[in-house]
Each structure stands twice: as structure tokens, then as C-alpha cells.
Amino acid sequence: MSMKVDLRVGETLRFNGGQIVVTLLEKSGQRARISVEADDSVRIQLPDRDASSEKAGASTVSQEKMLVGAV
């Protein structure tokens, strides 16, 4: 399944009966800041921007934890 949605700042998408909530916080140019709220059992994968660095992998895990339950 594929879906494309245009959102305005402050609008929210809910998935799986509201277990996953994605809100567009701000938009500037080609970047958007979103908030993802999900149960701890949901694994959130961020874009792989520097796969060659071990440090990047560690920060990705930290960022994943920060995103889960973020508002």
C-alpha cells in the first residue's frame, strides 16, 4: 500500500487505530519537522545519512528512542 498526503503545519496522521501518530510540526523549504508518537514496541527507522560511521549508528538509536512518544 502506498499513500501520499499533503499536510499543513499542526495536522496529524493516525495509523493503526491511533497507535501511531505523526504530526507535522514545521515546514521550511524542502525540510519538514515531524513528531512521531508510538508504543515502545514500534521500531522507528530514521534515514541512513552516513552508513560508514559507527557513531552515526549510535546516534540513530538514540534518536529513535527520543522520537518514540515525542510530542
Number of C-alpha atoms within 10 A of each C-alpha: 2 3 4 5 6 5 12 12 13 10 11 15 13 13 10 7 7 11 11 16 19 18 19 17 15 13 13 7 5 5 8 11 11 18 17 20 21 19 11 10 7 11 12 17 11 11 8 10 10 10 10 9 9 9 10 14 15 10 11 17 15 11 14 15 14 12 18 19 15 13 12
